[in-house]
């Protein structure tokens, strides 16, 4: 079972037998060494690439009478998670996500692309922020799909069942969904986008229109999304063998000064940048010592 949720290595696979692995981050703040946890990703079929970033299978086996923890800084995506006995939809998590694991278990899920869940939900995706709802509230056949997924004989069959389930539920095309997704993808790709005004100028919209679009389709404000992806960039730098100096890093990320950067980073990650860099370095030293 999963213990309380407080608010392993990842690869992207094709569901075919000749799958190729592509390294991807999933927002891990702490990469806990050990083989107790596995998280594998699977590419969606072509007909779902507009809607799904990937399918995933998570499994864990924790020693008796112990607890393991994963600490994440989640992406701005809605997730549909199928369990053996229940299935739930998880909205965008605005803070750190700390999950404690006990015993053993499995979850199978799908990560919707940013902006792609609104056509299913038909109300602002921001209404799901920091919470979850029963999957049957949006997908009436979710319970049956979950049972069929977990009765599958192979992971490939699980992916096939999940893909078929979603294909049968696809809503009509929504042009604003693609606009919202394109805005988030611009934030991800272009590290020069460090302010909401950069998006306003890039897409020639008013800030009010931008705010409404993000609240409806993405589930968080454009300012939050910009700051979240710049936080990922900061984490990459601080995990690097030769990270930028903090003042240079703050300037690189578009902050007026180091103090504002440090405050935002601590609010997101739970540690000051210097403390996180020291902590990450210690984890790497421990991992090297055990290899």
C-alpha positions as CSV (number, residue, x, y, z in Angstrom):
1,X,0.0,0.0,0.0
2,X,1.0,3.6,-0.3
3,X,1.4,5.4,3.0
4,X,0.2,8.9,3.5
5,X,0.7,11.6,0.8
6,X,1.7,15.0,2.3
7,X,1.5,17.8,0.2
8,X,13.8,5.2,-9.8
9,X,15.0,5.7,-12.6
10,X,12.8,6.9,-15.4
11,X,12.9,6.0,-19.1
12,X,10.5,6.3,-22.0
13,X,9.6,3.1,-23.8
14,X,7.6,2.3,-26.9
15,X,5.0,-0.4,-26.1
16,X,6.5,-2.4,-29.0
17,X,9.1,-5.1,-28.2
18,X,11.8,-3.1,-30.0
19,X,11.4,-0.1,-27.6
20,X,14.2,2.5,-27.2
21,X,14.9,4.2,-23.9
22,X,15.0,7.9,-23.6
23,X,16.1,9.5,-20.3
24,X,13.6,11.9,-18.8
25,X,13.3,13.8,-15.6
26,X,10.1,13.5,-13.5
27,X,10.8,16.3,-11.1
28,X,12.7,14.3,-8.5
29,X,14.2,16.4,-5.7
30,X,15.8,13.4,-4.1
31,X,16.9,10.4,-6.1
32,X,16.9,7.8,-3.3
33,X,19.4,5.0,-4.0
34,X,18.2,1.4,-3.9
35,X,16.0,-1.0,-5.9
36,X,12.8,-0.7,-3.9
37,X,11.1,1.6,-6.5
38,X,10.7,1.5,-10.2
39,X,9.0,4.0,-12.5
40,X,8.8,3.2,-16.2
41,X,7.3,5.3,-19.0
42,X,5.7,4.2,-22.2
43,X,5.2,6.3,-25.4
44,X,1.5,6.7,-26.4
45,X,0.3,5.5,-29.8
46,X,0.1,8.1,-32.6
47,X,-3.6,8.8,-32.2
48,X,-3.0,9.9,-28.5
49,X,0.1,12.0,-28.9
50,X,-2.0,15.2,-28.9
51,X,-3.5,14.2,-25.6
52,X,-1.0,12.1,-23.6
53,X,2.7,12.8,-22.8
54,X,3.2,9.2,-21.7
55,X,1.8,6.2,-19.9
56,X,3.6,5.1,-16.8
57,X,3.9,2.1,-14.5
58,X,5.1,2.5,-10.9
59,X,6.0,-0.4,-8.6
60,X,7.5,-0.6,-5.2
61,X,8.6,-3.1,-2.6
62,X,9.6,-1.8,0.8
63,X,11.1,-3.9,3.6
64,X,8.6,-4.9,6.3
65,X,8.1,-2.3,9.1
66,X,10.0,0.4,7.2
67,X,9.0,3.4,5.1
68,X,10.5,4.9,2.0
69,X,10.0,8.4,0.6
70,X,10.1,10.2,-2.7
71,X,10.1,14.0,-2.9
72,X,9.0,15.6,-6.2
73,X,8.5,19.0,-7.7
74,X,5.6,18.0,-10.1
75,X,5.1,19.2,-13.7
76,X,1.9,21.2,-14.5
77,X,0.1,18.2,-15.8
78,X,-3.1,16.2,-14.8
79,X,-2.5,12.5,-14.1
80,X,-5.0,9.6,-14.2
81,X,-3.8,6.8,-12.0
82,X,-5.3,3.3,-12.0
83,X,-4.8,1.2,-9.0
84,X,-6.0,-2.5,-8.4
85,X,-8.9,-1.3,-6.3
86,X,-9.5,2.4,-7.2
87,X,-8.6,5.0,-9.9
88,X,-8.2,8.7,-9.4
89,X,-7.5,11.9,-11.3
90,X,-4.8,14.1,-9.8
91,X,-4.8,17.8,-10.6
92,X,-1.7,20.0,-10.8
93,X,0.2,20.0,-7.6
94,X,1.3,23.5,-6.8
95,X,3.8,22.6,-4.1
96,X,6.3,19.9,-3.4
97,X,4.8,16.4,-3.4
98,X,6.1,14.1,-0.7
99,X,5.0,10.5,-0.9
100,X,5.7,7.8,1.6
101,X,5.6,4.1,0.6
102,X,5.1,1.0,2.7
103,X,4.7,-2.6,1.7
104,X,4.4,-3.4,-2.0
105,X,2.2,-2.3,-4.8
106,X,1.7,-1.0,-8.4
107,X,0.0,1.9,-10.1
108,X,-0.5,2.4,-13.8
109,X,-1.3,5.8,-15.1
110,X,-1.3,8.4,-17.9
111,X,0.2,11.9,-17.9
112,X,-2.0,14.3,-19.9
113,X,-0.2,17.0,-21.9
114,X,-0.5,20.5,-20.5
115,X,-3.8,21.9,-21.6
116,X,-5.2,18.6,-22.8
117,X,-7.4,17.7,-19.9
118,X,-10.0,20.5,-20.1
119,X,-11.9,19.0,-23.1
120,X,-12.5,15.9,-20.9
121,X,-13.3,17.9,-17.7
122,X,-15.3,20.8,-19.3
123,X,-14.6,23.1,-16.4
124,X,-11.4,25.0,-15.3
125,X,-8.6,22.6,-14.7
126,X,-7.5,24.9,-11.8
127,X,-10.5,23.5,-9.9
128,X,-8.4,20.3,-9.5
129,X,-5.3,22.0,-8.2
130,X,-3.7,20.3,-5.2
131,X,-6.5,17.7,-5.0
132,X,-7.8,14.5,-6.6
133,X,-11.2,13.1,-7.6
134,X,-12.5,9.7,-8.4
135,X,-11.8,8.9,-12.1
136,X,-15.4,7.7,-12.6
137,X,-16.5,11.3,-12.2
138,X,-15.0,12.1,-15.6
139,X,-14.6,8.7,-17.1
140,X,-17.6,6.5,-16.2
141,X,-15.9,3.3,-17.4
142,X,-12.7,4.0,-15.4
143,X,-13.3,1.3,-12.8
144,X,-13.8,-1.4,-15.5
145,X,-10.7,-0.2,-17.4
146,X,-8.6,-0.4,-14.2
147,X,-9.7,-4.0,-13.6
148,X,-8.8,-4.9,-17.2
149,X,-5.4,-3.1,-16.9
150,X,-4.4,-5.0,-13.8
151,X,-5.7,-8.4,-15.2
152,X,-3.4,-7.9,-18.2
153,X,-0.7,-10.5,-18.8
154,X,2.1,-8.1,-19.8
155,X,3.0,-4.4,-19.6
156,X,2.4,-4.1,-23.3
157,X,-1.2,-5.4,-22.8
158,X,-1.6,-2.8,-20.0
159,X,-0.7,0.0,-22.4
160,X,-2.9,-1.4,-25.1
161,X,-5.9,-1.6,-22.7
162,X,-5.3,2.0,-21.4
163,X,-4.9,3.4,-24.9
164,X,-8.1,1.7,-26.1
165,X,-9.9,3.1,-23.0
166,X,-8.8,6.7,-23.7
167,X,-9.3,6.5,-27.5
168,X,-13.0,5.6,-26.9
169,X,-13.4,8.7,-24.7
170,X,-11.7,11.3,-26.9
171,X,-13.6,14.6,-27.0
172,X,-14.0,16.8,-30.1
173,X,-10.9,18.9,-31.1
174,X,-10.4,22.1,-29.2
175,X,-8.2,24.8,-30.8
176,X,-7.6,26.6,-27.5
177,X,-6.2,23.4,-26.1
178,X,-3.4,23.5,-28.6
179,X,-2.8,27.2,-27.9
180,X,-2.4,26.6,-24.2
181,X,-0.1,23.6,-24.8
182,X,2.0,25.6,-27.2
183,X,2.4,28.3,-24.6
184,X,3.6,25.8,-22.0
185,X,5.9,24.2,-24.5
186,X,7.4,27.6,-25.3
187,X,8.1,28.1,-21.6
188,X,9.8,24.7,-21.5
189,X,11.9,25.2,-24.6
190,X,12.8,28.9,-24.4
191,X,14.9,29.7,-21.3
192,X,14.6,33.4,-22.2
193,X,10.9,33.3,-21.1
194,X,11.3,34.4,-17.5
195,X,8.3,36.8,-17.2
196,X,4.6,36.6,-18.1
197,X,5.1,39.7,-20.3
198,X,7.4,37.6,-22.5
199,X,4.5,35.3,-23.2
200,X,2.1,38.2,-23.7
201,X,4.5,39.6,-26.4
202,X,5.3,36.3,-28.0
203,X,1.6,35.3,-28.5
204,X,0.2,38.8,-28.9
205,X,-2.5,38.4,-26.2
206,X,-3.5,40.5,-23.2
207,X,-2.3,39.3,-19.7
208,X,-5.9,38.9,-18.7
209,X,-6.6,36.5,-21.7
210,X,-3.4,34.6,-20.8
211,X,-4.5,34.2,-17.2
212,X,-7.9,32.9,-18.2
213,X,-6.5,30.5,-20.7
214,X,-4.0,29.0,-18.1
215,X,-6.6,28.7,-15.4
216,X,-9.0,26.9,-17.7
217,X,-6.7,24.7,-19.6
218,X,-3.4,24.3,-17.7
219,X,-4.6,24.4,-14.1
220,X,-2.1,27.0,-12.8
221,X,-1.3,30.6,-13.5
222,X,1.3,31.5,-16.2
223,X,3.5,33.1,-13.6
224,X,3.5,29.8,-11.6
225,X,4.3,27.7,-14.7
226,X,7.2,30.0,-15.7
227,X,8.6,29.9,-12.1
228,X,8.2,26.1,-12.0
229,X,10.2,25.5,-15.1
230,X,12.9,27.9,-14.2
231,X,13.1,26.0,-10.8
232,X,13.8,22.9,-12.8
233,X,16.6,24.7,-14.6
234,X,18.0,25.8,-11.2
235,X,17.9,22.3,-10.0
236,X,19.7,21.1,-13.0
237,X,22.4,23.7,-12.4
238,X,22.7,22.9,-8.7
239,X,23.0,19.2,-9.5
240,X,25.7,19.8,-12.0
241,X,29.3,19.0,-11.2
242,X,30.3,22.7,-11.8
243,X,27.1,24.8,-11.1
244,X,26.9,28.5,-11.8
245,X,27.6,30.8,-8.8
246,X,24.3,31.7,-7.2
247,X,24.4,35.3,-8.2
248,X,25.1,34.3,-11.8
249,X,22.4,31.7,-11.7
250,X,19.8,34.2,-10.4
251,X,20.6,36.6,-13.2
252,X,20.5,33.8,-15.8
253,X,17.0,32.8,-14.6
254,X,15.8,36.4,-14.9
255,X,15.7,37.4,-11.3
256,X,16.5,41.0,-10.2
257,X,18.8,39.8,-7.5
258,X,20.0,36.7,-5.7
259,X,17.7,37.2,-2.7
260,X,14.5,37.0,-4.8
261,X,15.8,33.8,-6.5
262,X,16.7,32.2,-3.1
263,X,13.3,33.0,-1.7
264,X,11.4,31.5,-4.6
265,X,13.7,28.5,-4.7
266,X,13.2,27.8,-1.0
267,X,9.4,28.2,-1.4
268,X,9.4,25.6,-4.2
269,X,12.0,23.1,-3.0
270,X,12.0,23.5,0.7
271,X,15.7,24.3,1.0
272,X,17.8,27.4,0.2
273,X,19.8,27.0,-3.0
274,X,23.1,26.6,-1.1
275,X,21.6,24.1,1.3
276,X,20.1,22.1,-1.6
277,X,23.5,22.1,-3.5
278,X,25.2,20.8,-0.4
279,X,22.5,18.2,0.1
280,X,22.6,17.0,-3.5
281,X,26.4,16.8,-3.4
282,X,26.1,14.6,-0.3
283,X,23.7,12.2,-2.0
284,X,26.1,11.9,-5.0
285,X,29.0,11.1,-2.6
286,X,26.9,8.5,-0.8
287,X,25.9,6.9,-4.2
288,X,29.5,6.8,-5.4
289,X,30.7,5.2,-2.2
290,X,28.1,2.5,-2.6
291,X,28.8,1.8,-6.2
